[in-house]
Amino acid sequence: MSRKIVEDLILESTSKTIAHVIEGSLLDGLVGRLDDDADVEDLRVGRFVVIEGTRNRFFSSVHNVKLEAANAGVLRSMPPDNDLVRSSLAGTQTYVTVELKPKLMLERDGDDVHPVKTVPGHFSRVAEATDDDVALVFGSPGGSNLRIGSPLEMEAAVCIDMERFVERSNGVFGKTGTGKSFLVRMLLAGLIRSRTAVNLVFDMHNEYGWSSYDEVTKTTAPSLKQAFDSELLIFSLDPVSSARRKVTPDYEVQIAYKDIDVADLALLRDELRLTDAGLTHAESLEQALGRDWLATFLEMSGDDIEELANGAQRLHAGALQTLQRNLRRLRKLPFLRESGTDDSVERIVKGLLAGKHVVLEFGGQTSLLAYMLVANVLTRRIHDRWRTEKESAAADGRHDHPPQLTITIEEAHRFLSTEASGAGIFGQIAREMRKYHVGLLVVDQRPSGIDEEVRSQLGTRIIASLDDERDQNAALAGLPDSGAMRVLINNLEPKEQVLLSGYAIPMPIVVDVDDYYDFFRDLRRAETLVGVDPWAGRNGGSKPLA
């Protein structure tokens, strides 16, 4: 008996048949008829299955389940409420079909999966996938492969290839309360552990550094500093808040007024109530007063402004006074200094270049004004430094290029809207910085607010539950079979399931996300953790680590 026949016999005996193919096409997908002994209520949309062709095996997800009737007349007269009568009709007069969208195929005598280029024949078997099938398609945990969850109704590992993940910018989308921040922390931990990128995280809600609040257990959950103490630096814009939360940051952030350009203010036009005329006057002030223009302008008296307006620049005094009044809102930000005693921006850049991961905690400074200003100023400096380092290394023939960098931003639509992304530094990174080893990890509950061109540059998308149809369409825009995948999004369990798709995922798949605490327990086996037991809140009580 040949090896192939033996393998086929083993396969037949170990994987349960669900259905058999009855129609379909390469363009529209396949339709399978559910076997009579299969229970339709056990079949979940999004389930990972294998279609056994004669020479190829096809990997797919279930996209729809449909009740059919061979004779419509049967449905017009309701059968008696009798299990025997109804079971006699099932399979003869009534039946169930499943819609399948194969994405990958494997030749029987081959080793590598590749995109689907044909379809299996009539009556090909549709079977439950095995753990080996999942490993064949999505790899095994370890190295650059990060286990993120398992297929529906399976325990096998679905992995994201983190090396491919960091090659492009990526997106995590989901409505509020779907566990996006927990999922992002898992992704960042995977990047740190696999050493595929250094990370800069703009932590608006103080969730990524030391610990975060778990609304389910009503306790604190572990975060990155506890797992990667020596490899991660915490910078704080609000030391008072850090002390109150009993967090000891590595550095306090100070930003000098001279580090703020008009381009930074343009991104904040709504928060600062700036008009086009105001921004034009700011550009003139920058030219006239030099790098310290902002600090100088904020200190000007009414007479000084009149004198400036009547000078060579020929500016409008009333417009200047309005501009000054609006810009004085910046004085409420305690981390802004006329002349910082510490160049925090340069310290952060040097830390990243040295391979350290940086979490920038905002503490109580959670206004959009603070968040967008700091993120823009820092990212613009990083953009310039990475470009310079990369170009210098290439020109000198050196191999010490800057490390791959991932910048994580929440409320991403604020930076990447159609209005902001054209002139803003984040839109430029999403479009151009791949060649300079810089990418974004955008986290948002409103993907429809992100510029369409920027969304098209996102390589991998991790989509949790989204209710708004516009957000669903935006999250899926540019992906093959986006209409079919909307069905998968509509059936996701909040806080439990996500749809994975894109560059670092071999094929779209719905997964049950791994338990967050179990994920960090695995990290604990390999890394040195500090402080109190970060998992104590899961089981109640608190105790020192052994």
C-alpha positions in Angstrom: 0.0 0.0 0.0 1.5 3.4 -1.0 2.4 6.1 1.5 -0.2 8.4 0.0 -3.0 5.8 0.5 -2.0 5.3 4.0 -1.9 9.0 4.7 -5.4 9.3 3.2 -6.8 6.5 5.3 -5.3 8.0 8.4 -6.8 11.4 7.5 -10.2 9.8 6.8 -10.2 8.2 10.3 -9.0 11.2 12.3 -10.9 14.1 10.9 -14.7 14.3 11.0 -16.6 14.9 7.8 -18.9 17.9 7.9 -20.2 18.3 4.4 -19.5 17.5 0.7 -19.1 20.1 -2.0 -22.1 20.4 -4.4 -21.3 23.6 -6.4 -19.1 26.7 -6.5 -16.5 28.6 -8.5 -13.0 30.0 -8.0 -14.5 33.5 -7.9 -17.5 33.1 -5.7 -16.4 30.2 -3.5 -17.8 26.8 -2.7 -21.1 25.5 -1.4 -21.2 22.3 0.6 -24.1 20.2 1.6 -24.1 19.4 5.3 -24.0 15.7 6.0 -27.1 14.2 7.5 -25.4 13.1 10.7 -23.9 16.6 11.3 -25.8 19.0 13.6 -26.3 22.4 12.0 -26.3 24.1 15.4 -22.8 22.8 16.1 -21.5 24.6 13.0 -20.2 28.1 13.7 -19.5 30.9 11.2 -15.8 31.4 11.0 -14.9 27.8 11.7 -11.6 26.6 10.1 -12.2 23.6 7.7 -10.3 21.5 5.1 -11.7 20.5 1.7 -10.2 17.3 0.5 -9.8 17.4 -3.3 -8.3 14.6 -5.4 -4.8 16.1 -5.7 -5.1 19.1 -3.4 -6.2 20.0 0.0 -8.0 23.4 0.4 -8.1 25.5 3.6 -11.1 27.6 4.3 -13.4 29.2 6.8 -17.2 28.7 7.0 -18.7 32.0 5.9 -22.4 31.3 6.0 -24.9 28.5 6.9 -28.2 28.3 5.0 -31.3 26.2 5.3 -32.5 24.8 2.0 -35.5 22.7 0.7 -35.6 20.4 -2.3 -39.3 21.1 -2.6 -40.7 24.5 -1.6 -44.1 22.9 -1.1 -42.8 21.1 2.0 -42.2 24.5 3.6 -45.7 25.8 2.8 -47.3 23.1 5.0 -45.8 22.9 8.4 -45.1 19.3 9.4 -46.5 18.0 12.6 -44.6 18.7 15.8 -43.1 15.3 15.7 -39.4 14.5 15.8 -39.8 11.3 13.7 -41.7 13.2 10.9 -39.2 16.0 10.9 -36.2 13.8 10.9 -37.6 11.8 8.0 -37.8 15.0 6.0 -34.3 16.1 6.9 -31.9 15.0 4.3 -34.6 14.2 1.7 -36.8 17.2 1.5 -34.8 19.7 3.6 -31.1 20.1 4.0 -28.4 22.6 5.0 -25.6 24.2 2.9 -22.5 25.9 4.1 -20.7 28.6 2.1 -16.9 28.3 2.0 -14.2 30.7 0.8 -10.9 28.7 0.3 -7.8 30.9 0.6 -4.9 28.4 0.5 -4.2 25.0 -1.1 -1.6 22.3 -0.6 -0.7 19.7 -3.2 -0.9 16.2 -1.9 2.8 15.6 -2.6 3.9 19.1 -1.7 5.2 20.8 1.4 4.1 24.4 1.0 0.7 26.1 1.0 0.0 28.7 -1.7 -3.0 30.8 -2.9 -6.0 28.9 -4.3 -5.8 28.6 -8.1 -8.5 26.0 -8.8 -11.4 24.3 -7.0 -12.0 20.8 -5.8 -14.5 18.6 -7.7 -18.1 17.7 -6.9 -18.6 15.8 -3.7 -15.2 16.6 -2.3 -15.1 16.0 1.4 -15.3 19.0 3.8 -13.8 18.0 7.1 -12.9 19.5 10.4 -9.3 20.8 10.5 -6.8 19.0 12.7 -4.1 20.5 14.9 -1.6 19.6 12.2 -3.6 21.5 9.6 -3.5 24.6 11.7 0.2 24.3 12.3 0.8 23.7 8.6 -0.9 27.0 7.7 -0.2 29.2 10.7 3.1 27.8 12.0 4.0 26.7 15.5 4.8 29.0 18.4 8.4 30.0 18.9 11.0 32.2 17.3 9.2 35.0 15.5 5.9 33.2 15.6 3.6 34.6 18.3 0.6 32.5 19.4 -2.4 34.9 19.6 -5.2 32.4 19.9 -6.9 29.3 18.5 -9.4 28.6 15.7 -13.0 28.4 16.8 -13.8 25.1 18.7 -10.1 24.1 18.6 -7.1 24.3 20.9 -4.4 24.5 18.2 -2.2 27.6 18.0 -2.8 30.4 15.5 0.4 32.4 15.2 1.3 35.8 13.8 4.7 36.0 12.1 6.2 39.0 13.9 9.0 39.4 11.4 6.5 40.0 8.7 4.3 42.0 11.0 6.8 44.7 11.5 7.7 45.1 7.8 4.6 47.2 7.4 2.3 49.4 9.5 -0.6 47.6 11.1 -4.0 48.2 12.6 -6.0 47.0 15.6 -9.7 48.0 15.4 -12.6 47.4 17.7 -15.4 49.2 19.5 -14.8 50.4 23.0 -14.8 47.6 25.5 -13.6 44.8 23.2 -10.2 44.4 24.9 -8.0 46.2 22.3 -5.5 47.3 24.9 -5.0 43.8 26.2 -4.6 42.5 22.7 -2.1 45.2 21.9 0.0 44.4 25.0 0.2 40.8 23.9 1.4 42.0 20.4 4.0 44.3 22.0 5.2 41.5 24.3 5.6 39.3 21.3 7.7 42.0 19.5 9.9 42.4 22.6 10.4 38.7 23.2 11.1 37.9 19.5 13.4 41.0 19.3 11.9 41.8 15.9 11.4 45.5 16.7 11.9 48.2 19.3 8.7 49.9 20.5 7.6 53.4 21.3 4.2 53.4 22.9 2.2 56.6 23.4 0.3 55.4 26.5 -2.6 57.8 26.8 -4.4 55.8 29.5 -1.4 54.3 31.5 -2.1 50.7 30.4 1.1 49.5 28.8 3.8 50.3 31.3 3.5 48.9 34.8 -0.1 47.6 35.1 -3.6 48.2 33.9 -7.1 47.9 35.4 -9.1 44.8 34.4 -12.8 45.6 34.3 -13.7 41.9 34.3 -11.7 40.9 37.5 -11.9 44.5 39.0 -8.2 44.3 39.7 -4.9 45.2 38.1 -3.5 43.1 35.3 0.2 42.7 34.4 1.8 44.7 31.7 5.1 45.1 29.9 7.4 46.4 32.6 6.8 43.4 34.8 7.8 41.0 32.1 10.7 43.0 30.5 12.0 45.2 33.3 15.5 45.8 32.1 14.5 46.1 28.4 11.8 48.7 28.9 11.9 52.3 29.9 9.0 54.2 31.3 8.9 58.0 30.6 6.2 60.0 32.5 4.7 63.3 31.6 3.0 63.4 35.0 5.3 62.4 37.9 2.6 63.3 40.5 0.2 60.8 38.9 3.0 58.2 38.7 3.6 58.6 42.5 -0.1 58.3 43.2 -0.2 55.0 41.3 3.0 53.8 43.0 4.8 53.7 39.7 8.5 54.7 39.5 9.2 56.0 36.0 12.7 55.9 34.6 12.6 59.5 33.5 10.4 62.5 33.6 9.5 64.1 30.3 10.2 67.7 29.6 9.6 69.4 26.2 10.9 72.8 25.4 8.8 75.4 23.6 11.6 75.6 21.0 10.9 72.0 20.0 7.4 72.9 18.8 7.1 73.8 15.1 4.2 75.3 13.3 3.6 71.9 11.7 2.9 70.6 15.2 0.4 73.3 15.8 -1.4 72.7 12.5 -2.3 69.2 13.8 -3.7 70.8 16.9 -5.8 73.4 15.1 -9.1 72.2 16.5 -7.8 71.9 20.1 -6.2 75.3 20.0 -9.0 76.9 17.9 -6.5 78.0 15.2 -7.7 79.4 11.9 -5.8 79.3 8.6 -5.0 83.0 9.1 -3.6 82.2 12.6 -1.3 79.4 11.2 -0.1 81.8 8.5 0.8 84.3 11.1 2.5 81.6 13.1 4.7 80.8 10.1 5.7 84.5 9.8 6.5 84.6 13.5 8.7 81.5 13.2 10.6 83.2 10.4 10.9 86.5 12.2 11.8 85.4 15.7 13.7 82.2 15.0 13.6 78.9 16.9 12.5 80.4 20.2 9.5 82.2 18.5 6.8 80.5 20.6 8.2 81.2 24.0 9.0 84.8 22.9 5.6 85.4 21.4 3.7 84.1 24.5 5.5 86.6 26.7 4.8 89.6 24.4 2.7 92.5 25.8 0.0 94.2 23.8 2.4 97.0 22.8 5.0 94.4 21.7 2.4 92.8 19.4 1.5 96.2 17.9 5.1 97.0 17.2 5.6 93.5 15.7 2.5 94.0 13.5 3.7 97.3 12.2 7.2 96.0 11.4 8.6 94.5 8.3 6.4 91.5 8.4 3.2 93.6 8.1 1.1 91.3 10.2 -2.4 92.0 11.5 -2.4 93.0 15.2 -5.8 91.6 15.9 -5.0 88.3 14.4 -1.8 88.1 16.4 -3.6 88.8 19.7 -6.1 86.1 18.9 -3.3 83.7 18.1 -1.5 84.5 21.3 -4.7 84.0 23.3 -5.3 80.6 21.8 -1.6 79.5 22.1 -1.5 80.4 25.8 -3.5 77.3 26.4 -0.2 75.5 26.0 0.9 77.0 29.3 -1.5 74.6 31.1 0.7 71.7 30.1 3.2 71.2 33.0 5.7 69.2 30.9 6.3 72.2 28.6 9.2 74.3 29.7 10.7 77.5 28.3 14.1 75.7 28.4 14.0 72.1 29.5 16.7 71.0 32.0 16.7 67.6 30.3 16.4 66.9 26.6 13.8 64.2 27.0 13.1 63.9 23.3 16.8 63.1 22.6 17.0 60.7 25.6 14.0 58.7 24.2 15.6 58.7 20.7 18.9 57.4 22.0 17.2 54.8 24.1 15.3 53.4 21.0 18.5 53.4 18.9 20.2 51.4 21.7 17.4 48.8 21.4 15.4 49.8 24.5 11.6 49.8 24.4 9.9 53.0 25.6 6.4 53.5 27.1 5.5 57.2 27.4 2.8 57.4 30.2 0.6 60.5 30.2 -0.6 60.1 33.8 -3.3 62.7 34.3 -2.4 64.6 31.2 -5.0 62.8 29.1 -6.3 65.7 27.1 -6.2 65.4 23.3 -4.1 68.6 23.3 -1.4 67.0 25.4 -1.5 63.6 23.6 -1.4 64.9 20.1 1.3 67.5 20.8 3.7 65.1 22.5 3.1 62.4 20.0 3.6 64.7 17.0 6.8 66.4 18.4 8.4 63.1 19.4 7.5 61.3 16.2 8.7 64.1 14.0 12.2 64.0 15.7 12.3 60.2 15.3 11.3 60.4 11.7 14.2 62.7 11.0 16.7 60.7 13.0 15.8 57.3 11.5 15.9 58.8 8.0 19.3 60.3 8.6 20.8 57.2 10.3 19.5 54.9 7.5 20.8 57.2 4.7 24.2 57.7 6.4 24.6 53.9 6.9 23.7 53.2 3.3 26.0 55.9 2.0 29.0 54.6 4.0 28.3 51.0 3.2 27.7 50.2 6.9 25.4 47.5 8.2 24.5 49.2 11.5 21.2 50.5 10.3 18.7 51.8 12.9 16.6 49.1 14.5 13.1 48.3 13.2 10.8 50.6 15.1 7.1 50.2 15.8 5.2 53.3 17.1 1.9 52.5 18.8 -0.7 55.2 18.8 -4.3 55.1 20.2 -7.1 57.4 19.0 -5.3 57.0 15.6 -8.0 58.7 13.6 -7.0 62.0 15.3 -3.6 61.8 13.6 -4.6 60.0 10.4 -7.8 61.6 9.3 -7.9 62.9 5.7 -7.3 66.5 7.0 -4.4 65.6 9.4 -2.6 62.8 7.5 -1.6 64.9 4.5 0.6 67.3 6.5 1.1 65.3 9.6 4.1 63.1 10.4 2.1 60.0 11.1 0.5 60.0 7.6 4.0 60.4 6.2 5.3 57.4 8.2 2.4 55.2 7.1 3.0 56.0 3.5 6.8 56.3 3.3 8.8 55.1 6.3 8.8 51.3 5.6 12.1 51.7 3.8 13.5 53.6 6.8 12.5 50.8 9.3 9.7 52.7 10.9 6.1 51.5 11.1 2.9 52.3 13.0 0.6 50.1 15.1 -2.6 52.1 15.0 -5.3 51.3 17.6 -8.7 52.8 17.0 -12.4 52.3 17.6 -13.3 54.4 14.5 -11.4 53.1 11.5 -13.7 55.1 9.2 -12.1 58.3 10.5 -8.7 57.2 9.2 -7.7 58.4 5.7 -8.4 55.8 3.0 -4.8 56.0 1.6 -3.3 55.4 5.0 -5.6 52.4 5.6 -4.5 50.9 2.3 -0.9 50.9 3.7 -1.8 48.7 6.7 -0.3 45.3 6.2 -2.0 43.3 9.0 -5.4 44.0 10.5 -6.7 42.6 13.7 -10.4 43.4 14.0 -12.5 43.0 17.1 -16.3 43.6 17.2 -17.5 46.7 15.3 -21.1 47.7 15.2 -21.0 50.7 12.8 -21.3 49.6 9.1 -18.9 52.4 8.1 -16.3 51.2 10.5 -16.7 47.6 9.3 -16.3 48.7 5.7 -13.2 50.8 6.6 -11.6 48.1 8.6 -12.0 45.6 5.7 -11.3 48.0 2.8 -8.8 46.7 0.3 -9.0 43.1 1.6 -10.2 40.3 -0.7 -13.7 39.2 -0.1 -14.4 42.0 2.3 -18.1 41.6 1.9 -17.9 37.9 3.0 -15.7 38.9 6.0 -18.3 41.4 7.2 -20.4 38.3 8.2 -17.5 37.1 10.3 -17.2 40.5 12.1 -20.9 40.6 12.9 -20.5 37.2 14.6 -17.5 38.0 16.8 -17.9 37.6 20.5 -16.7 40.9 22.2 -13.5 40.5 24.3 -13.1 36.9 23.2 -12.7 36.7 19.4 -11.0 38.7 16.6 -10.6 38.4 12.9 -7.0 38.2 11.7 -6.2 39.1 8.2 -3.4 40.6 6.1 0.3 40.5 5.4 1.5 38.5 8.5 -1.4 36.1 8.4 -1.4 33.3 5.7 -5.2 33.5 5.4 -8.1 35.3 7.2 -9.3 33.5 10.3 -11.5 34.1 13.3 -9.7 33.1 16.5 -10.6 32.8 20.2 -8.0 35.1 21.7 -5.8 33.4 24.3 -6.4 34.2 28.0 -4.3 37.3 28.8 -3.2 36.0 32.2 -2.1 32.6 30.7 -0.2 34.5 28.0 1.8 36.4 30.6 2.3 33.3 32.7 4.1 31.9 29.7 6.3 35.0 29.6 7.0 34.6 33.3 8.7 31.2 32.7 11.2 32.9 30.4 11.6 36.4 31.8 12.4 37.9 35.2 9.4 39.6 36.7 9.6 42.2 39.4 7.2 43.4 42.2 4.1 41.6 43.4 2.5 38.7 41.6 0.7 40.3 38.6 -1.7 37.4 38.4 -2.8 37.5 42.0 -5.9 39.6 41.0 -7.1 36.7 38.8 -7.3 34.4 41.8 -7.8 36.8 44.6 -5.3 38.2 47.1 -1.8 39.4 46.5 1.5 37.8 47.3 5.2 38.5 46.6 6.8 36.6 43.7 8.7 33.5 44.6 
